[in-house]
Amino acid sequence: MSGAPAPAPDAGEEDRGGLRAALAGLTTRGRSFLAAGVAAAVCAYVLGQSDLLRVGLLLAALPLVCVAVLLRTRYRVAGSRRLSPARVPAASDSRVHLRVDNVSRLPTGLLMLQDRVPYVLGPRPRFVLDRVEPGGRREVSYRVRSDLRGRYPLGPLQLRLTDPFGMCELTRAFSSYDTLTVVPRVEPLPAIRLSGEASGYGDGRQRSLALAGDDDVIPRGYRHGDDLRRVHWRSTARYGELMVRREEQPQRTGCTVLLDTRRIAHQGAGPDSAFEWAVSGAASVAVHLLERGFSVRLLTDTGSSVPGPDGGGSGGDSSDVAGLLLDTLAVVEHSASSDLSRAYEVLRGGREGLLVAFLGGLDEEQTAVVARMRQRSGAAVAFVLNGAAWSREARGDGQEAFEERLRLLREAGWTALPVGPGESLPHLWRQADGQHTSPGTGASTSTGTGTGAQAGGAR
């Protein structure tokens, strides 16, 4: 909601507000000294004792002088925070470095630092610092750790100042804060060759020729460091400035990682739940394929994809794309969607080179939707979480229905692997290497050789 900005308070109002806050920060000792000084001054006036008046003025002036010095010092202390690193996997430690600088010409008194952190990261850290000399600085650090992924704000940093006599305590809260990103755990996966992978785009060897392809006929302006042998003289004469031929960017095999986030498809909560296993698996597969030169995008049941249509996942450094995917998976939550139709609509718009899906519980209708996704992809691998096993309610009829869903997916051409509690993703990833199903057959056959492009690099 917009509106007229409120007038800023003038310097006099800020000084009066700071003075009131400083007087309110008097400790019991400071209040006692001030009360004793006022009482001594009143008695000296009544009794006519000038020496007692001097003592009263001294007692009353001491806490007031401490207030004035501390009030000036409060705005001469700077604080900063640094995270190392700012993005960590779940169940890993990150160290927070705090720094306090005294930019005044006077030494500080006793300082107490307190940083605000969410309760899931651990207890609130507190530090006591002794006197900081003029122009000096102090650095302290503490560790934070979370078993749950997400983004957690750190701060603001609070600084409590105390004068050497203990007459006054003032608290200053800095406005800045930092964010710690806890991403899903990424497991290293073995290098495998997924059978049938090349069927999504044709002969994989044609794509590899792009690495040594012809130069793009569209020139660009000369940049410092460009090889002069790449100067395009015809364009240089046309535009009146030095132009060079652009090198063709190699085309990379596309891969889509589908993550089923439907709330009704996953049971349980916490770091050991089925949903967290699926999120960690999606992160592991995405990072693994990016390291192998794939163009990877993350797709959820809601139809949203990262990188988006403009990003494409094919441009830019793979480490930047990996960071974007991990940041997205760090905050992904359950969706209220009841089906996978929106994800299917996104997939039917193009031909995928490789499709890796992490699916929750499926009914007959959603199994049919997933089966149709296979028609638009080359190789398709599905990690299907067994909801009955994860909920510890394994029943005979439920297990039979689950096996029937797997059979239907395999008949549609999916490499469908069941996932139970405690399953190892690298072990399942190796199983995907040796399992291959063809549309219309439910039997699995070994595919030790193949001409498809590699999903995990050469063995």
Wavefront OBJ file of the C-alpha trace (Angstrom):
o trace
v 0.000 0.000 0.000
v 1.451 3.345 -1.064
v 1.160 6.657 0.701
v 2.956 9.862 1.504
v 6.278 9.340 3.257
v 6.371 10.256 6.923
v 8.544 13.260 7.791
v 11.957 12.322 9.121
v 12.698 13.324 12.717
v 15.143 16.176 13.113
v 18.485 15.889 14.892
v 17.068 17.357 18.104
v 14.391 14.685 18.351
v 16.951 11.940 17.714
v 19.261 13.359 20.413
v 16.416 13.574 22.921
v 15.342 10.025 22.101
v 18.892 8.753 22.495
v 19.314 10.626 25.774
v 16.111 9.138 27.179
v 17.264 5.659 26.136
v 20.666 6.257 27.759
v 19.124 7.416 31.044
v 16.830 4.380 30.973
v 19.963 2.227 30.645
v 21.327 3.244 34.050
v 22.195 0.203 36.121
v 21.316 -0.228 39.780
v 24.725 1.118 40.703
v 24.272 4.156 38.477
v 20.808 4.907 39.880
v 22.148 4.515 43.406
v 24.989 6.958 42.755
v 22.593 9.465 41.218
v 20.127 9.165 44.110
v 22.906 9.458 46.673
v 24.289 12.538 44.960
v 20.903 14.269 44.856
v 20.279 13.410 48.521
v 23.710 14.700 49.546
v 23.165 17.945 47.621
v 19.774 18.508 49.317
v 21.248 17.822 52.765
v 24.184 20.143 52.038
v 21.756 22.924 51.073
v 19.663 22.409 54.227
v 22.652 22.131 56.577
v 24.777 24.686 54.796
v 27.695 22.298 54.317
v 29.662 23.189 51.190
v 31.937 20.135 51.433
v 28.944 17.812 51.442
v 27.620 19.672 48.404
v 30.822 18.885 46.488
v 30.523 15.213 47.382
v 26.888 15.167 46.248
v 27.714 16.830 42.954
v 30.512 14.321 42.358
v 28.227 11.354 43.081
v 25.496 12.690 40.792
v 27.846 13.725 37.989
v 29.658 10.385 37.690
v 26.744 8.340 36.255
v 25.711 11.263 34.031
v 29.212 11.523 32.593
v 29.214 7.751 31.971
v 25.883 8.087 30.161
v 27.230 10.866 27.924
v 30.426 8.977 27.036
v 28.578 5.725 26.396
v 25.964 7.474 24.271
v 28.704 8.873 22.064
v 30.537 5.541 21.897
v 27.415 3.622 20.852
v 27.367 5.262 17.433
v 31.123 4.797 16.985
v 31.100 0.996 17.036
v 30.573 -0.911 13.762
v 29.614 -4.550 13.464
v 29.686 -6.975 10.513
v 28.999 -10.639 9.814
v 30.455 -13.122 7.322
v 29.287 -16.674 6.549
v 31.757 -19.364 5.553
v 30.192 -20.828 3.497
v 26.813 -19.198 2.875
v 25.418 -22.337 1.173
v 25.871 -25.689 2.911
v 24.337 -29.156 2.524
v 21.953 -30.378 5.190
v 23.619 -31.794 8.326
v 26.812 -29.810 7.578
v 28.385 -27.004 9.576
v 28.808 -23.383 8.577
v 30.911 -20.898 10.517
v 29.688 -17.367 11.216
v 32.371 -14.730 11.736
v 31.474 -11.576 13.682
v 33.640 -8.476 13.640
v 33.424 -5.364 15.829
v 35.342 -2.185 14.942
v 35.874 0.760 17.267
v 36.024 3.771 14.946
v 36.071 6.378 17.742
v 38.984 8.032 19.499
v 37.956 6.624 22.855
v 38.287 3.066 24.102
v 35.124 1.098 24.684
v 34.095 -0.524 27.891
v 32.888 -4.056 28.311
v 31.011 -5.327 25.221
v 28.561 -8.203 24.932
v 27.670 -9.510 21.472
v 24.492 -11.449 20.764
v 23.417 -12.698 17.362
v 19.880 -13.782 16.560
v 19.627 -17.189 14.894
v 16.620 -19.471 14.255
v 16.188 -22.178 16.860
v 16.807 -24.949 14.288
v 20.390 -23.708 13.893
v 21.255 -24.029 17.553
v 21.365 -21.836 20.680
v 21.691 -18.073 20.448
v 25.423 -17.207 20.584
v 26.708 -14.685 23.114
v 30.225 -13.286 23.482
v 31.816 -10.953 26.042
v 34.593 -8.681 24.775
v 36.894 -6.663 26.978
v 38.035 -3.151 26.257
v 38.565 -2.322 22.564
v 41.211 0.301 21.930
v 40.591 3.277 19.597
v 40.708 2.057 15.998
v 40.895 -1.552 17.151
v 38.759 -4.501 16.235
v 37.733 -7.857 17.644
v 36.642 -10.997 15.786
v 34.714 -13.970 17.132
v 33.004 -16.892 15.410
v 30.469 -19.621 16.049
v 29.083 -22.620 14.186
v 25.551 -23.285 12.957
v 24.104 -26.549 11.702
v 20.719 -27.686 10.417
v 19.400 -31.093 9.436
v 16.530 -29.416 7.585
v 17.027 -27.660 4.283
v 15.779 -24.102 3.831
v 16.800 -20.472 4.034
v 17.495 -19.117 7.509
v 18.032 -15.433 8.392
v 20.894 -14.561 10.723
v 20.685 -11.300 12.612
v 20.374 -8.573 13.453
v 23.483 -8.398 15.598
v 22.935 -6.880 19.032
v 25.724 -5.079 20.898
v 25.528 -4.214 24.589
v 27.995 -1.598 25.841
v 28.975 -1.031 29.467
v 31.124 1.723 30.933
v 34.178 0.803 33.054
v 32.376 1.804 36.284
v 29.273 -0.245 35.543
v 26.997 2.777 35.767
v 25.148 2.335 32.459
v 24.355 -0.311 29.857
v 23.237 0.506 26.323
v 22.086 -1.885 23.594
v 22.535 -1.269 19.905
v 20.918 -3.454 17.249
v 22.409 -3.371 13.750
v 19.912 -3.465 10.901
v 21.795 -5.793 8.557
v 21.295 -9.546 8.442
v 22.527 -12.441 6.316
v 20.877 -15.570 4.954
v 22.174 -19.099 5.336
v 20.984 -21.466 2.610
v 20.846 -25.133 3.573
v 20.579 -27.190 0.380
v 19.707 -30.894 0.072
v 22.468 -33.436 0.498
v 24.080 -34.428 -2.796
v 25.348 -37.996 -3.075
v 28.090 -38.831 -5.591
v 26.728 -41.153 -8.279
v 28.659 -43.717 -10.314
v 29.393 -43.164 -13.988
v 26.912 -45.223 -16.024
v 25.503 -45.393 -19.535
v 21.711 -45.328 -19.628
v 20.420 -47.531 -22.428
v 18.093 -46.014 -25.003
v 19.180 -42.527 -24.101
v 20.000 -41.469 -27.635
v 16.493 -42.171 -28.875
v 15.339 -38.801 -27.711
v 17.324 -36.897 -30.318
v 18.847 -39.353 -32.784
v 22.464 -40.333 -33.174
v 24.433 -38.982 -30.243
v 27.579 -38.758 -32.341
v 26.062 -35.927 -34.373
v 25.776 -33.844 -31.220
v 29.415 -34.360 -30.335
v 30.431 -32.787 -33.643
v 29.234 -29.444 -32.297
v 32.303 -29.356 -30.077
v 34.383 -28.835 -33.194
v 31.683 -27.259 -35.377
v 32.015 -24.444 -37.893
v 32.061 -20.862 -36.751
v 28.830 -18.951 -36.518
v 28.353 -16.719 -39.534
v 26.982 -13.936 -37.306
v 29.971 -11.799 -36.237
v 30.372 -9.769 -33.065
v 32.479 -6.815 -32.023
v 36.163 -7.296 -31.293
v 37.077 -7.736 -27.634
v 40.453 -7.428 -26.010
v 42.207 -10.790 -26.222
v 40.405 -12.100 -29.319
v 42.545 -13.906 -31.859
v 43.177 -11.615 -34.838
v 42.948 -14.616 -37.134
v 39.203 -14.664 -36.412
v 38.624 -11.166 -37.816
v 35.697 -11.117 -40.267
v 36.898 -8.558 -42.808
v 33.674 -8.281 -44.778
v 31.695 -7.338 -41.648
v 34.521 -5.052 -40.524
v 34.252 -3.094 -43.777
v 30.446 -3.019 -43.501
v 30.145 -1.815 -39.911
v 33.261 0.337 -39.812
v 34.672 -1.409 -36.729
v 36.681 -4.519 -36.098
v 34.412 -7.611 -36.108
v 35.306 -11.232 -35.323
v 33.596 -14.560 -36.051
v 31.823 -16.123 -33.110
v 32.555 -19.699 -32.207
v 29.512 -21.947 -32.271
v 28.322 -22.915 -28.835
v 28.205 -26.681 -28.462
v 24.740 -28.162 -28.112
v 24.340 -30.246 -25.009
v 22.013 -33.147 -24.472
v 18.874 -32.122 -22.638
v 17.710 -33.747 -19.435
v 14.651 -33.082 -17.279
v 14.517 -34.054 -13.618
v 10.874 -34.386 -12.582
v 10.118 -34.021 -8.870
v 6.701 -35.019 -7.563
v 5.891 -32.593 -4.721
v 2.212 -33.473 -4.233
v 1.317 -33.593 -0.563
v -1.009 -36.548 -1.077
v 1.801 -38.528 -2.709
v 4.192 -38.401 0.249
v 3.695 -39.484 3.824
v 5.644 -38.471 6.885
v 7.841 -35.472 7.613
v 11.343 -34.716 8.831
v 14.823 -35.262 7.410
v 14.269 -39.033 7.019
v 10.911 -38.795 5.256
v 10.151 -40.012 1.749
v 9.780 -36.475 0.410
v 13.216 -35.432 1.670
v 14.708 -38.554 0.060
v 13.137 -37.547 -3.242
v 14.421 -33.958 -2.970
v 17.933 -35.158 -2.157
v 17.772 -37.638 -5.031
v 16.692 -34.969 -7.503
v 19.564 -32.744 -6.376
v 22.088 -35.583 -6.684
v 20.985 -36.558 -10.198
v 20.852 -32.945 -11.412
v 24.359 -32.143 -10.169
v 25.722 -35.439 -11.489
v 24.366 -34.851 -15.002
v 25.505 -31.220 -15.041
v 29.027 -32.359 -14.255
v 28.781 -34.730 -17.237
v 27.901 -31.911 -19.631
v 24.117 -32.251 -19.760
v 21.702 -29.347 -20.013
v 19.515 -29.968 -16.961
v 16.235 -28.455 -15.897
v 14.126 -29.180 -12.822
v 10.388 -29.690 -13.334
v 7.757 -30.126 -10.614
v 4.194 -31.377 -10.726
v 2.977 -27.760 -10.655
v 4.475 -27.186 -14.121
v 7.187 -24.780 -12.956
v 10.678 -25.424 -14.311
v 14.110 -24.142 -13.285
v 15.880 -22.775 -15.239
v 12.871 -21.244 -16.939
v 12.188 -21.006 -20.664
v 14.517 -18.031 -20.979
v 17.354 -19.698 -19.089
v 17.039 -23.021 -20.812
v 19.761 -24.565 -18.720
v 22.042 -24.750 -21.746
v 23.793 -21.455 -21.390
v 26.087 -20.212 -18.727
v 28.426 -22.066 -16.440
v 27.184 -25.428 -15.183
v 28.200 -24.448 -11.654
v 25.837 -21.469 -11.828
v 22.999 -23.703 -13.015
v 23.793 -26.201 -10.254
v 23.663 -23.418 -7.682
v 20.320 -22.243 -9.041
v 18.869 -25.750 -8.900
v 20.147 -26.372 -5.370
v 18.790 -23.032 -4.157
v 15.407 -23.944 -5.627
v 15.418 -27.384 -4.021
v 16.422 -25.844 -0.694
v 13.010 -24.190 -0.374
v 10.747 -26.537 -2.335
v 7.687 -27.575 -0.354
v 4.663 -29.807 -0.770
v 2.165 -28.649 -3.369
v -1.614 -28.799 -3.136
v -1.832 -30.318 -6.608
v -3.625 -33.661 -6.934
v -2.299 -34.801 -10.319
v 0.687 -34.619 -12.666
v -1.180 -33.218 -15.666
v 0.559 -29.839 -15.625
v 3.975 -31.478 -15.704
v 2.791 -33.635 -18.601
v 1.669 -30.526 -20.518
v 5.156 -29.076 -20.165
v 6.822 -32.277 -21.302
v 4.572 -32.799 -24.315
v 5.740 -29.478 -25.751
v 9.169 -30.856 -26.676
v 11.290 -33.961 -26.969
v 13.458 -34.733 -23.979
v 16.822 -36.426 -24.336
v 16.628 -37.956 -20.869
v 13.871 -37.930 -18.259
v 14.535 -38.823 -14.614
v 11.497 -38.766 -12.325
v 11.182 -38.995 -8.549
v 7.585 -39.993 -7.924
v 5.498 -40.457 -4.812
v 2.389 -42.577 -4.459
v 0.549 -43.159 -7.753
v -3.010 -44.246 -8.418
v -4.244 -45.720 -11.686
v -4.978 -42.337 -13.256
v -1.599 -40.808 -12.382
v 0.189 -43.974 -13.502
v -1.404 -43.525 -16.928
v -0.258 -39.877 -17.030
v 3.307 -40.852 -16.177
v 3.210 -43.606 -18.782
v 2.298 -41.059 -21.465
v 5.288 -38.907 -20.508
v 7.554 -41.662 -21.765
v 6.354 -41.143 -25.352
v 7.995 -37.719 -25.445
v 11.397 -38.695 -24.086
v 14.410 -40.743 -25.028
v 15.429 -42.721 -21.953
v 13.165 -42.475 -18.921
v 14.058 -43.549 -15.388
v 11.518 -43.409 -12.558
v 12.299 -43.770 -8.875
v 8.905 -44.641 -7.396
v 8.636 -44.325 -3.628
v 6.691 -47.103 -1.956
v 4.357 -45.166 0.325
v 3.222 -48.241 2.258
v 6.801 -49.149 3.133
v 7.710 -45.597 4.160
v 4.650 -45.358 6.405
v 5.437 -48.765 7.976
v 2.008 -49.980 6.895
v 2.999 -52.550 4.304
v -0.048 -54.665 3.472
v -0.451 -57.430 0.934
v -3.004 -55.622 -1.206
v -1.044 -52.364 -1.067
v 2.152 -54.085 -2.160
v 0.364 -55.810 -5.029
v -1.069 -52.492 -6.233
v 2.395 -50.933 -6.052
v 3.906 -53.766 -8.103
v 1.118 -53.363 -10.651
v 1.967 -49.648 -11.025
v 5.609 -50.533 -11.648
v 4.625 -53.113 -14.247
v 2.499 -50.591 -16.154
v 5.329 -48.069 -16.191
v 7.783 -50.676 -17.445
v 5.412 -51.691 -20.199
v 5.284 -48.037 -21.267
v 9.089 -48.001 -21.588
v 10.091 -46.600 -18.201
v 12.986 -47.978 -16.209
v 10.928 -48.058 -13.002
v 12.745 -48.718 -9.719
v 10.976 -49.132 -6.352
v 12.318 -47.069 -3.460
v 11.891 -48.059 0.166
v 13.195 -46.613 3.435
v 16.974 -46.596 3.678
v 17.551 -47.237 -0.027
v 20.875 -46.051 -1.431
v 20.567 -43.793 -4.460
v 23.972 -44.802 -5.917
v 22.880 -48.464 -5.732
v 19.600 -47.683 -7.498
v 21.472 -45.610 -10.071
v 23.584 -48.654 -10.935
v 20.416 -50.720 -11.296
v 19.146 -48.203 -13.853
v 22.268 -48.970 -15.903
v 21.469 -52.654 -16.244
v 17.699 -52.463 -16.540
v 16.082 -51.660 -19.891
v 12.461 -52.078 -20.892
v 10.921 -51.683 -24.303
v 7.397 -50.406 -24.911
v 4.912 -53.231 -24.959
v 7.031 -55.642 -22.917
v 7.267 -55.988 -19.209
v 10.465 -57.989 -19.070
v 13.797 -56.472 -18.209
v 16.790 -57.199 -20.363
v 20.420 -56.461 -19.797
v 21.919 -53.767 -21.985
v 25.626 -53.995 -21.485
v 26.344 -52.325 -24.829
v 24.711 -49.430 -26.582
v 25.347 -46.481 -28.849
v 23.485 -43.862 -26.844
v 25.045 -40.807 -25.340
v 26.477 -41.204 -21.878
v 24.549 -40.213 -18.790
v 27.493 -40.632 -16.506
v 30.552 -40.459 -18.726
v 32.721 -43.212 -20.114
v 33.479 -46.104 -17.812
l 1 2 3 4 5 6 7 8 9 10 11 12 13 14 15 16 17 18 19 20 21 22 23 24 25 26 27 28 29 30 31 32 33 34 35 36 37 38 39 40 41 42 43 44 45 46 47 48 49 50 51 52 53 54 55 56 57 58 59 60 61 62 63 64 65 66 67 68 69 70 71 72 73 74 75 76 77 78 79 80 81 82 83 84 85 86 87 88 89 90 91 92 93 94 95 96 97 98 99 100 101 102 103 104 105 106 107 108 109 110 111 112 113 114 115 116 117 118 119 120 121 122 123 124 125 126 127 128 129 130 131 132 133 134 135 136 137 138 139 140 141 142 143 144 145 146 147 148 149 150 151 152 153 154 155 156 157 158 159 160 161 162 163 164 165 166 167 168 169 170 171 172 173 174 175 176 177 178 179 180 181 182 183 184 185 186 187 188 189 190 191 192 193 194 195 196 197 198 199 200 201 202 203 204 205 206 207 208 209 210 211 212 213 214 215 216 217 218 219 220 221 222 223 224 225 226 227 228 229 230 231 232 233 234 235 236 237 238 239 240 241 242 243 244 245 246 247 248 249 250 251 252 253 254 255 256 257 258 259 260 261 262 263 264 265 266 267 268 269 270 271 272 273 274 275 276 277 278 279 280 281 282 283 284 285 286 287 288 289 290 291 292 293 294 295 296 297 298 299 300 301 302 303 304 305 306 307 308 309 310 311 312 313 314 315 316 317 318 319 320 321 322 323 324 325 326 327 328 329 330 331 332 333 334 335 336 337 338 339 340 341 342 343 344 345 346 347 348 349 350 351 352 353 354 355 356 357 358 359 360 361 362 363 364 365 366 367 368 369 370 371 372 373 374 375 376 377 378 379 380 381 382 383 384 385 386 387 388 389 390 391 392 393 394 395 396 397 398 399 400 401 402 403 404 405 406 407 408 409 410 411 412 413 414 415 416 417 418 419 420 421 422 423 424 425 426 427 428 429 430 431 432 433 434 435 436 437 438 439 440 441 442 443 444 445 446 447 448 449 450 451 452 453 454 455 456 457 458 459
